[in-house]
Amino acid sequence: MPAVRIKDHWREQRLFDQRAIVCAALMALATLGLIVRLYVLQVARHDYYSDLSQGNRVRNEPIPAARGLILDRHGEVIAGNQPAYQLELVPEEVPDLSDTLARLVALGLLRDDDVDELERTIESSRRFDSVPIRLRMSDEDVARFAVRRFEFPGLDIKTRQTRFYPNGALAVHALGYVGAISEQDLKHIDRASYAGTALIGKLGVESAYEHELHGVNGFREVLVNAQGRSVERQGALLAELHTKAPTAGGDLVLSIDLKIQRVAEAALAGHRGAVVALDPNNGDVLALVSLPGFDPTLFGRGITAGEYNQLQSDIDRPLFNRALRGTYPPGSTVKPVIALAGLTYHVVDPEAHRYCAGSFHLPGSSFIYREYHNEHHGAVNLDDAIARSCDVYFYGLANEIGVDRISAFMAPFGFGALTGIDVSGEKAGILPSRDWKQKTFARPADRIWFPGETVSFGIGQGYLTVTPLELAHYASVLATRGHIWQPRLVRAHRDPRSGALQPLAPVSQGEVPGVSAEDWQRIVHGMIGVTQRGTAAAVGLHAPYVFAGKTGTAQVYTVSRTEKYNASKINERLRDHSWFIAFAPADAPRIAVAVLQENGGAGASAAAPIARKVLDAYLLDGDGKVKPSS
């Protein structure tokens, strides 16, 4: 039998040596790679990874910029800031958001009604941002949270500035308000710019000038522990921390005169309505009143659902801006522009008399259009018709001019269009015409313009509607004899550091075309007659200045031709609206005003006395003498 070789030692040795060489090579390669990697980490990219490690224990906290102040034209603060405590939450540091919010509700630090909105806002925020969840905490709230703070990782109390309105509800519909940043707001803002910011402008000047008021946030680096709490040092390490100061928002100087605003609101107090006063020479809004109003502080501190529902359900609609959005028939306040149209189109002889027997009817029609309160003015010319507000005169004049020419003539005065005021929310009234009716109504029978509708148009009834701002704008155009200025609430920016003012140039919108100086003067003379011998003579009595005006009574409730209007037997909210427009001094106007008192009745008895108080407050000094123009 041949010999069998059981083991080849030489071959095994060679295989072992080969494997050892390969392992040694791999180990050498791995060691070299480790050395290279250590060099990269410790030497080549030392600064980069040092910054990353610093970020693991240093957190950037935003320092919100102080919101710009809002001042009246004389420098009185309308909206300012004051320090307050607020509870903030960093989403990435909160283990269970729903549980955390529920426990805050149980502690009385949050309202149950606010939880859903808060959750949506937090989920819409960046995970590392500090999100305010409770504004304006009381000392008791702060103490209640402080003793349980260890139970709420990711939450902390911060000292922030919050909005303060020293005059409460005064001028709120012009000023607007700030409110908590909502989920919807987050879709439209730069979140980095609003980090740590709790409030944003919602309405009025606060909203329209949000960019200017907001400012630029700063930041500070804060050393934190594993729980995210700020500490002074970690072990022996005392970090080098950096801070960047915020840049405060710019201040705004409004055109509003708070003295005039207070007088106007006091005069209208207890009633629903609006007052708008303008400087006819540049469009400055001297007063903008809409009553009833509300305290904007409610929104700044975080309004409850119950409080908001109460405002929403109030029958007097305090949240509704009547001055900018309320549309009403203007009544007889449009008679000056109808008369001016008649003069411009050479339809009427201003000296010719027409007889007013208290009623008017169109040729071939049996329908009777009656004088207000069935008055009989007798023979009146154009001047008398304006001063005594003769409906019959203007029924006939409107019919002679025609709807097409009336609409075309009234358009440059701003009827049926936005005035362009520098805040949002304005609504335009309706300037009716044949074309407007064709586009507005669906049924062919409703698209026909009837002669009777022109007759109603002539005394400011029918389809014609205006806002109080629109009517004040119209009064200012009459005051300047056709010069048109865009209304504005902000007249200057102010640097919060130096106090330097940067005035804003008024915006001219041109002039009313085609009207002669003589015709302008005729209309102004008729409006002076209103306050001296006409419908508002009682209000103009003993005025130390000459002013032009026009009363208006806008019908809300229609009575039949056989029924007599009796305000005492009609529900208060169905009574006529009271209007008055005026400008003064008549020869060199410095103020134009429109007053609306809802359901106030005759313009002479309700709205006109309010306008007189506003004119006196602006034009007279403490001794009752006319102040010199500035």
DOTISE-396162 format. One record per residue (C-alpha): x, y, z. Coordinates in Angstrom, 1 decimal. Layout:
// residues N
((X, Y, Z));
...
END
This chain:
// residues 630
((0.0, 0.0, 0.0));
((1.4, 3.5, -1.0));
((2.3, 5.9, 1.8));
((-0.3, 8.6, 2.6));
((0.8, 12.1, 3.4));
((-1.4, 13.3, 6.3));
((-0.1, 16.9, 6.8));
((1.9, 19.5, 4.7));
((3.6, 21.8, 7.3));
((5.3, 23.9, 4.7));
((2.1, 24.6, 2.8));
((0.3, 25.6, 6.0));
((3.1, 27.9, 7.0));
((3.0, 29.7, 3.7));
((-0.8, 30.1, 4.0));
((-0.5, 31.5, 7.5));
((2.2, 33.9, 6.4));
((0.1, 35.1, 3.5));
((-2.9, 35.7, 5.8));
((-0.8, 37.5, 8.4));
((0.5, 39.8, 5.7));
((-3.0, 40.6, 4.5));
((-4.3, 41.2, 8.0));
((-1.3, 43.4, 8.8));
((-1.8, 45.4, 5.6));
((-5.5, 45.8, 6.5));
((-4.6, 46.8, 10.0));
((-2.0, 49.3, 8.8));
((-4.5, 50.7, 6.3));
((-7.2, 51.0, 9.0));
((-4.7, 52.7, 11.3));
((-3.7, 55.1, 8.6));
((-7.3, 55.9, 7.9));
((-7.9, 56.5, 11.6));
((-4.9, 58.8, 11.8));
((-6.1, 60.7, 8.7));
((-9.6, 61.0, 10.1));
((-8.3, 62.2, 13.5));
((-6.2, 64.8, 11.7));
((-9.2, 66.0, 9.8));
((-11.4, 66.2, 12.9));
((-8.8, 67.6, 15.3));
((-6.7, 69.8, 13.0));
((-8.0, 70.5, 9.5));
((-11.7, 71.0, 10.5));
((-11.2, 71.9, 14.1));
((-13.0, 75.2, 13.9));
((-16.0, 73.7, 12.1));
((-16.6, 71.0, 14.6));
((-15.8, 73.3, 17.5));
((-18.7, 75.4, 16.3));
((-21.0, 72.4, 16.1));
((-20.1, 71.3, 19.6));
((-20.7, 74.8, 20.8));
((-24.1, 74.7, 19.2));
((-24.9, 71.5, 21.2));
((-24.7, 73.4, 24.5));
((-25.3, 77.0, 23.3));
((-28.7, 78.1, 22.1));
((-29.5, 81.2, 20.2));
((-32.4, 83.0, 21.8));
((-34.1, 85.8, 19.8));
((-34.3, 89.3, 21.2));
((-37.5, 90.7, 19.7));
((-37.3, 94.3, 18.5));
((-39.3, 96.9, 20.2));
((-42.4, 97.7, 18.1));
((-42.5, 101.3, 16.8));
((-44.6, 103.9, 18.6));
((-47.7, 105.4, 17.0));
((-48.2, 109.1, 17.7));
((-50.8, 111.7, 16.9));
((-49.9, 114.7, 14.8));
((-48.8, 116.6, 17.9));
((-46.6, 113.8, 19.3));
((-49.0, 112.3, 21.9));
((-48.6, 108.5, 22.1));
((-51.5, 106.5, 20.8));
((-49.8, 103.1, 20.9));
((-46.8, 102.3, 22.9));
((-45.0, 99.3, 24.6));
((-44.7, 98.0, 28.2));
((-42.9, 95.1, 29.6));
((-44.8, 91.9, 30.4));
((-44.1, 88.3, 31.3));
((-45.1, 85.6, 28.8));
((-44.9, 81.8, 28.7));
((-42.9, 80.4, 25.8));
((-42.4, 76.9, 24.5));
((-39.6, 75.3, 22.3));
((-41.4, 72.4, 20.4));
((-38.3, 70.2, 20.0));
((-37.7, 70.2, 23.8));
((-41.3, 69.2, 24.7));
((-41.7, 65.4, 25.0));
((-45.5, 65.3, 24.7));
((-47.2, 68.5, 23.5));
((-50.8, 67.5, 24.0));
((-50.1, 66.4, 27.6));
((-48.1, 69.5, 28.4));
((-50.9, 71.8, 27.2));
((-53.5, 69.8, 29.1));
((-51.5, 70.2, 32.3));
((-51.1, 73.9, 31.7));
((-54.9, 74.1, 31.3));
((-55.3, 72.2, 34.6));
((-53.0, 74.8, 36.3));
((-55.2, 77.6, 35.0));
((-52.4, 79.0, 32.8));
((-54.1, 78.3, 29.5));
((-57.8, 78.4, 28.5));
((-59.2, 75.1, 27.2));
((-60.7, 77.0, 24.2));
((-57.3, 78.1, 23.0));
((-55.6, 74.7, 23.0));
((-56.6, 73.6, 19.4));
((-55.4, 76.9, 17.9));
((-52.2, 76.8, 20.0));
((-51.4, 73.2, 18.7));
((-51.9, 74.3, 15.1));
((-49.7, 77.4, 15.6));
((-46.9, 75.3, 17.3));
((-47.0, 72.6, 14.7));
((-46.7, 75.3, 12.0));
((-43.6, 76.8, 13.7));
((-40.0, 75.7, 13.4));
((-39.1, 73.1, 15.9));
((-36.3, 75.1, 17.5));
((-38.2, 78.4, 17.7));
((-39.5, 79.8, 21.0));
((-43.3, 80.0, 20.5));
((-45.3, 82.3, 22.9));
((-48.3, 80.4, 24.3));
((-49.5, 82.8, 27.0));
((-49.2, 86.5, 26.9));
((-49.3, 89.1, 29.7));
((-48.9, 86.8, 32.7));
((-49.8, 88.2, 36.1));
((-47.5, 87.8, 39.1));
((-49.7, 85.1, 40.4));
((-49.5, 83.2, 37.1));
((-45.7, 83.5, 37.1));
((-45.5, 82.2, 40.7));
((-47.9, 79.3, 39.9));
((-45.7, 78.2, 37.0));
((-42.4, 78.8, 38.8));
((-43.1, 76.2, 41.5));
((-44.0, 73.6, 38.9));
((-41.4, 74.6, 36.4));
((-39.4, 71.3, 36.7));
((-42.4, 69.4, 35.4));
((-42.4, 71.3, 32.1));
((-39.3, 70.7, 30.0));
((-39.1, 73.1, 27.0));
((-41.2, 75.8, 28.7));
((-39.9, 79.0, 30.2));
((-41.1, 82.5, 31.3));
((-39.6, 85.4, 29.3));
((-39.8, 89.1, 29.8));
((-41.0, 90.7, 26.6));
((-42.5, 94.0, 25.5));
((-46.2, 94.0, 24.7));
((-48.5, 96.6, 23.1));
((-50.1, 99.3, 25.2));
((-52.9, 101.6, 24.2));
((-53.0, 104.4, 26.8));
((-56.3, 105.8, 25.5));
((-58.3, 102.5, 25.4));
((-60.8, 102.5, 22.6));
((-60.1, 106.0, 21.4));
((-59.5, 106.0, 17.6));
((-59.4, 102.2, 17.5));
((-61.0, 101.9, 14.0));
((-58.2, 104.0, 12.6));
((-55.4, 102.6, 14.7));
((-56.4, 98.9, 14.6));
((-54.8, 96.5, 17.0));
((-52.2, 93.8, 17.4));
((-53.1, 90.2, 18.2));
((-51.4, 86.8, 18.7));
((-49.6, 85.4, 15.6));
((-51.9, 82.7, 14.2));
((-51.4, 79.7, 12.0));
((-52.7, 81.8, 9.1));
((-50.2, 84.6, 9.9));
((-47.3, 82.1, 9.8));
((-48.1, 81.4, 6.1));
((-47.4, 85.0, 5.1));
((-44.5, 86.2, 7.3));
((-40.8, 85.5, 7.5));
((-40.7, 83.2, 10.5));
((-37.1, 84.0, 11.3));
((-37.9, 87.7, 11.5));
((-40.8, 86.9, 13.9));
((-38.9, 84.4, 16.1));
((-39.8, 85.1, 19.8));
((-42.4, 87.7, 18.7));
((-45.9, 87.2, 20.0));
((-47.9, 89.9, 18.3));
((-48.6, 91.1, 14.8));
((-50.8, 93.9, 13.4));
((-54.3, 92.8, 12.6));
((-56.2, 95.9, 11.4));
((-55.9, 99.6, 10.7));
((-52.5, 101.3, 10.9));
((-51.1, 98.5, 13.0));
((-51.6, 96.1, 10.1));
((-51.0, 98.4, 7.1));
((-47.6, 99.5, 8.5));
((-46.6, 96.2, 10.0));
((-43.3, 96.1, 8.1));
((-42.3, 99.6, 9.4));
((-43.4, 99.0, 13.0));
((-41.9, 95.5, 13.4));
((-38.2, 96.3, 13.4));
((-35.3, 93.7, 13.2));
((-34.8, 91.1, 15.9));
((-31.5, 90.5, 17.6));
((-30.2, 87.4, 19.4));
((-28.2, 86.3, 22.4));
((-26.3, 83.0, 22.9));
((-27.4, 81.2, 26.1));
((-25.5, 78.2, 27.6));
((-28.0, 75.4, 28.3));
((-27.9, 72.0, 30.0));
((-29.3, 68.7, 28.7));
((-32.8, 69.7, 29.7));
((-32.5, 72.9, 27.7));
((-32.4, 75.2, 30.8));
((-30.0, 78.1, 30.8));
((-27.0, 77.8, 33.0));
((-23.9, 80.0, 33.7));
((-21.3, 77.2, 33.1));
((-21.0, 73.5, 32.3));
((-18.4, 72.0, 34.6));
((-15.2, 74.0, 34.3));
((-16.3, 75.4, 30.9));
((-17.3, 79.0, 30.7));
((-18.5, 79.6, 27.1));
((-17.8, 82.7, 25.1));
((-21.3, 83.9, 24.3));
((-22.3, 86.6, 21.8));
((-25.2, 89.0, 21.6));
((-26.6, 91.1, 18.8));
((-28.9, 94.0, 19.8));
((-32.2, 94.3, 18.0));
((-33.2, 97.3, 15.9));
((-36.4, 98.9, 17.1));
((-39.3, 99.4, 14.6));
((-39.8, 102.9, 13.2));
((-42.3, 105.3, 14.8));
((-45.3, 106.5, 12.9));
((-46.8, 110.0, 13.2));
((-50.4, 110.0, 12.3));
((-52.4, 112.8, 10.8));
((-55.0, 112.4, 13.5));
((-55.4, 115.1, 16.1));
((-56.3, 113.4, 19.3));
((-58.0, 116.5, 20.6));
((-60.4, 116.5, 17.7));
((-60.8, 112.8, 17.9));
((-61.8, 113.0, 21.6));
((-64.3, 115.8, 20.9));
((-65.9, 113.9, 18.0));
((-66.2, 110.6, 20.0));
((-67.6, 112.4, 23.0));
((-70.2, 114.2, 20.8));
((-71.3, 111.0, 19.1));
((-71.1, 108.9, 22.3));
((-74.2, 106.8, 23.0));
((-75.1, 106.6, 19.3));
((-74.2, 104.4, 16.4));
((-72.4, 106.3, 13.6));
((-69.2, 107.8, 12.3));
((-67.3, 111.1, 12.0));
((-64.6, 111.7, 9.5));
((-62.7, 115.0, 9.4));
((-60.1, 115.8, 6.8));
((-57.7, 118.6, 6.0));
((-58.9, 119.5, 2.5));
((-55.6, 120.9, 1.5));
((-53.6, 117.7, 1.7));
((-55.9, 114.8, 2.6));
((-54.8, 114.4, 6.3));
((-57.4, 112.5, 8.3));
((-57.8, 114.7, 11.4));
((-60.4, 112.4, 13.0));
((-61.8, 109.0, 12.2));
((-64.6, 107.8, 14.4));
((-66.7, 104.7, 14.3));
((-69.0, 104.1, 17.3));
((-69.4, 101.9, 19.2));
((-65.8, 100.8, 19.4));
((-63.8, 98.4, 21.5));
((-60.7, 98.3, 23.6));
((-57.8, 97.0, 21.5));
((-56.0, 95.8, 24.6));
((-58.4, 92.8, 24.6));
((-56.6, 91.4, 21.6));
((-53.1, 92.4, 22.7));
((-53.4, 90.4, 25.9));
((-55.2, 87.4, 24.2));
((-58.9, 87.8, 23.8));
((-61.0, 84.9, 25.1));
((-63.5, 83.1, 22.9));
((-66.3, 84.4, 25.2));
((-65.2, 88.0, 24.9));
((-64.8, 87.7, 21.1));
((-68.2, 86.0, 20.7));
((-69.7, 88.8, 22.8));
((-68.2, 91.5, 20.4));
((-69.3, 89.5, 17.4));
((-72.9, 89.0, 18.5));
((-73.4, 92.6, 19.8));
((-76.3, 94.0, 17.8));
((-74.5, 97.4, 17.6));
((-71.5, 95.7, 15.9));
((-68.6, 97.4, 17.7));
((-66.0, 95.5, 15.5));
((-67.6, 97.0, 12.3));
((-65.7, 100.0, 10.9));
((-68.6, 102.2, 9.9));
((-66.3, 105.0, 8.7));
((-64.6, 102.9, 6.1));
((-67.1, 100.1, 5.4));
((-70.5, 101.3, 6.3));
((-72.6, 102.1, 3.2));
((-75.7, 104.3, 3.4));
((-77.8, 106.5, 1.2));
((-76.3, 110.0, 1.4));
((-79.7, 111.8, 1.3));
((-79.7, 115.5, 0.6));
((-75.9, 115.9, 1.1));
((-75.5, 115.2, -2.6));
((-77.7, 118.2, -3.6));
((-74.6, 120.6, -4.0));
((-73.0, 118.3, -6.6));
((-76.3, 117.8, -8.4));
((-76.7, 121.6, -8.5));
((-73.1, 121.9, -9.8));
((-73.8, 119.4, -12.5));
((-76.9, 121.4, -13.6));
((-74.8, 124.6, -13.8));
((-71.9, 122.9, -15.6));
((-74.2, 121.3, -18.2));
((-76.1, 124.6, -18.5));
((-79.4, 122.8, -17.6));
((-80.5, 125.3, -15.0));
((-80.6, 129.1, -14.6));
((-79.4, 129.7, -11.1));
((-81.6, 132.9, -10.7));
((-84.8, 131.4, -12.1));
((-87.4, 130.4, -9.5));
((-89.3, 127.1, -9.5));
((-92.4, 126.6, -7.4));
((-92.4, 124.0, -4.7));
((-95.9, 122.9, -3.7));
((-94.6, 120.0, -1.7));
((-94.9, 117.3, -4.4));
((-93.5, 116.4, -7.8));
((-94.5, 113.9, -10.5));
((-93.0, 113.0, -13.8));
((-94.9, 114.0, -17.0));
((-97.4, 111.2, -17.9));
((-97.0, 109.5, -14.4));
((-99.4, 109.6, -11.5));
((-96.7, 108.6, -9.0));
((-96.2, 111.5, -6.5));
((-92.7, 112.3, -5.1));
((-93.3, 114.2, -1.9));
((-91.2, 116.8, -0.1));
((-89.6, 115.7, 3.2));
((-92.2, 116.1, 5.9));
((-94.6, 117.4, 3.3));
((-93.0, 120.9, 3.4));
((-94.0, 123.7, 0.9));
((-91.1, 125.9, 0.0));
((-92.9, 128.1, -2.6));
((-90.8, 129.9, -5.2));
((-87.1, 129.0, -4.9));
((-84.0, 129.6, -7.0));
((-80.9, 127.4, -6.9));
((-79.4, 129.2, -3.9));
((-82.6, 128.8, -1.9));
((-83.0, 125.1, -3.0));
((-79.6, 124.2, -1.5));
((-80.0, 126.3, 1.6));
((-83.5, 125.1, 2.4));
((-82.9, 121.6, 0.9));
((-85.9, 121.6, -1.4));
((-86.6, 118.1, -2.7));
((-89.0, 119.2, -5.4));
((-86.4, 121.4, -7.0));
((-83.9, 118.6, -7.2));
((-86.4, 116.0, -8.4));
((-87.0, 118.2, -11.4));
((-83.3, 119.1, -11.9));
((-82.1, 115.5, -11.7));
((-84.7, 114.5, -14.3));
((-83.6, 117.3, -16.6));
((-79.9, 116.4, -16.3));
((-80.4, 112.6, -16.7));
((-78.8, 109.7, -15.0));
((-75.9, 109.4, -17.5));
((-74.7, 112.9, -17.0));
((-75.2, 112.8, -13.3));
((-73.1, 109.6, -12.9));
((-70.3, 110.9, -15.1));
((-70.2, 114.2, -13.3));
((-70.2, 112.7, -9.8));
((-67.4, 110.2, -10.5));
((-64.4, 112.6, -10.1));
((-65.8, 113.5, -6.6));
((-65.0, 110.0, -5.5));
((-68.5, 108.5, -5.5));
((-68.7, 104.8, -6.1));
((-64.9, 104.3, -5.7));
((-62.3, 103.7, -3.1));
((-60.7, 106.9, -1.8));
((-57.3, 105.1, -1.5));
((-56.8, 105.8, 2.2));
((-53.5, 104.1, 3.4));
((-55.1, 101.3, 5.4));
((-56.9, 98.2, 4.2));
((-60.6, 97.4, 4.7));
((-62.1, 100.3, 2.8));
((-65.3, 99.6, 0.9));
((-66.6, 101.6, -2.0));
((-70.2, 102.9, -2.1));
((-72.4, 102.6, -5.2));
((-72.6, 105.2, -8.0));
((-75.5, 103.9, -10.1));
((-75.8, 104.3, -13.8));
((-77.5, 102.5, -16.7));
((-74.3, 100.5, -17.3));
((-74.1, 99.6, -13.6));
((-77.6, 98.3, -13.5));
((-77.1, 96.2, -16.6));
((-74.1, 94.5, -15.0));
((-75.6, 94.2, -11.5));
((-79.0, 92.6, -12.1));
((-79.7, 89.1, -13.6));
((-83.3, 89.5, -14.7));
((-83.7, 91.5, -18.0));
((-86.7, 93.4, -16.5));
((-84.5, 94.5, -13.6));
((-81.8, 95.9, -15.9));
((-83.9, 98.7, -17.2));
((-83.2, 102.2, -15.8));
((-86.5, 104.0, -15.1));
((-87.0, 107.7, -15.0));
((-88.3, 107.5, -11.4));
((-84.9, 106.2, -10.3));
((-83.2, 109.3, -11.6));
((-85.7, 111.4, -9.6));
((-84.7, 109.5, -6.4));
((-81.0, 109.8, -7.4));
((-81.4, 113.6, -7.3));
((-82.0, 113.7, -3.6));
((-79.5, 111.0, -2.6));
((-81.8, 108.0, -2.3));
((-82.4, 104.9, -4.4));
((-79.3, 102.9, -5.4));
((-76.8, 105.6, -4.5));
((-74.7, 104.7, -1.4));
((-71.7, 106.2, 0.3));
((-69.3, 105.5, 3.2));
((-68.7, 108.3, 5.7));
((-65.1, 108.5, 4.5));
((-66.3, 108.9, 0.9));
((-68.7, 111.7, 1.9));
((-66.0, 113.5, 3.9));
((-63.7, 113.2, 0.8));
((-66.5, 114.7, -1.3));
((-66.9, 117.6, 1.2));
((-63.1, 118.3, 0.9));
((-63.3, 118.4, -2.9));
((-66.2, 121.0, -2.6));
((-64.1, 122.9, 0.0));
((-61.1, 123.2, -2.3));
((-63.2, 124.0, -5.3));
((-62.2, 120.8, -7.1));
((-58.7, 119.9, -5.9));
((-58.6, 116.2, -5.0));
((-56.3, 114.8, -2.4));
((-56.0, 111.1, -1.3));
((-56.9, 110.7, 2.3));
((-54.1, 109.4, 4.6));
((-53.7, 108.4, 8.2));
((-49.8, 108.4, 8.4));
((-48.1, 111.7, 7.6));
((-44.5, 111.0, 8.7));
((-42.1, 108.4, 9.9));
((-39.9, 109.1, 12.9));
((-36.5, 107.6, 13.7));
((-36.8, 106.0, 17.2));
((-33.1, 106.8, 17.9));
((-32.7, 110.3, 16.7));
((-36.3, 111.4, 16.7));
((-35.8, 112.8, 13.2));
((-39.0, 113.1, 11.2));
((-39.4, 112.0, 7.6));
((-42.6, 113.7, 6.3));
((-44.6, 111.8, 3.6));
((-45.7, 113.9, 0.6));
((-49.5, 114.2, 0.2));
((-50.8, 112.5, -2.9));
((-52.8, 114.7, -5.4));
((-55.4, 113.0, -7.4));
((-55.9, 115.9, -9.8));
((-58.9, 118.2, -10.2));
((-62.6, 118.0, -11.1));
((-62.6, 119.0, -14.8));
((-64.9, 121.5, -16.6));
((-66.3, 123.5, -13.7));
((-66.0, 127.3, -13.7));
((-64.8, 129.3, -10.7));
((-68.2, 131.2, -10.8));
((-70.2, 127.9, -10.5));
((-68.0, 126.7, -7.6));
((-68.7, 130.0, -5.8));
((-72.4, 129.7, -6.4));
((-72.5, 126.2, -4.8));
((-70.4, 127.3, -1.8));
((-72.6, 130.3, -1.3));
((-75.7, 128.0, -1.2));
((-74.0, 125.8, 1.4));
((-73.1, 128.9, 3.5));
((-76.8, 129.7, 3.3));
((-77.6, 126.3, 4.8));
((-75.8, 127.3, 8.0));
((-77.0, 130.9, 8.1));
((-80.6, 130.9, 7.0));
((-81.4, 127.3, 5.9));
((-81.8, 123.9, 7.4));
((-78.8, 124.2, 9.8));
((-79.2, 127.8, 10.8));
((-79.6, 126.9, 14.4));
((-76.3, 125.1, 14.4));
((-74.5, 128.0, 12.6));
((-75.9, 130.6, 15.0));
((-73.2, 132.8, 16.6));
((-70.4, 130.9, 14.9));
((-67.2, 133.1, 15.0));
((-66.3, 131.9, 11.5));
((-68.3, 131.4, 8.3));
((-68.8, 127.8, 7.4));
((-70.5, 125.9, 4.6));
((-72.6, 122.8, 5.2));
((-75.4, 120.6, 4.0));
((-77.8, 118.5, 5.9));
((-79.0, 115.1, 4.8));
((-81.7, 112.7, 6.0));
((-81.5, 109.2, 4.5));
((-84.6, 107.1, 4.5));
((-84.3, 103.6, 6.0));
((-87.9, 102.6, 6.3));
((-90.3, 103.3, 3.4));
((-93.8, 104.5, 4.2));
((-96.6, 104.3, 1.7));
((-97.9, 107.4, -0.1));
((-101.0, 107.5, 2.0));
((-99.1, 107.1, 5.3));
((-97.4, 109.9, 7.2));
((-93.9, 109.3, 8.6));
((-93.9, 109.3, 12.4));
((-90.6, 108.4, 13.9));
((-92.1, 107.9, 17.4));
((-94.1, 105.0, 16.0));
((-91.3, 103.3, 14.2));
((-88.7, 101.0, 15.6));
((-85.6, 103.0, 16.5));
((-83.4, 101.0, 14.0));
((-85.8, 101.8, 11.2));
((-85.7, 105.6, 11.6));
((-83.9, 107.9, 9.1));
((-80.2, 108.2, 9.2));
((-78.9, 111.7, 10.0));
((-76.1, 113.3, 7.8));
((-74.2, 116.5, 7.8));
((-71.2, 117.7, 5.8));
((-69.4, 120.9, 6.3));
((-66.1, 122.8, 5.7));
((-64.7, 125.9, 7.3));
((-63.7, 128.6, 7.1));
((-65.8, 128.8, 3.9));
((-63.4, 131.2, 2.1));
((-60.2, 129.4, 3.0));
((-61.1, 125.9, 4.3));
((-58.9, 124.1, 6.8));
((-61.2, 121.3, 7.8));
((-63.9, 119.3, 6.0));
((-66.1, 116.9, 8.0));
((-68.8, 114.4, 7.4));
((-71.0, 113.1, 10.3));
((-73.4, 110.2, 10.3));
((-75.7, 109.3, 13.1));
((-77.5, 106.1, 12.4));
((-81.3, 106.3, 12.9));
((-80.8, 109.8, 14.2));
((-83.5, 111.5, 12.2));
((-83.1, 114.9, 10.6));
((-79.6, 115.9, 9.8));
((-80.0, 119.4, 11.3));
((-81.0, 118.1, 14.7));
((-78.7, 115.1, 15.1));
((-75.6, 115.2, 12.9));
((-75.1, 118.9, 12.5));
((-74.5, 119.8, 16.2));
((-71.8, 117.1, 16.3));
((-70.1, 118.6, 13.3));
((-70.2, 122.1, 14.9));
((-68.4, 120.8, 18.0));
((-65.7, 119.2, 15.8));
((-65.3, 122.5, 13.8));
((-65.1, 124.5, 17.0));
((-62.5, 122.2, 18.5));
((-60.2, 122.5, 15.5));
((-60.6, 126.2, 14.6));
((-61.0, 128.0, 18.0));
((-58.6, 128.7, 20.7));
((-59.3, 128.6, 24.5));
((-60.9, 132.0, 24.3));
((-63.3, 131.0, 21.6));
((-61.4, 133.0, 18.9));
((-60.4, 131.6, 15.5));
((-56.8, 130.4, 15.6));
((-54.5, 131.6, 12.8));
((-53.7, 129.1, 10.2));
((-50.4, 127.4, 10.5));
END
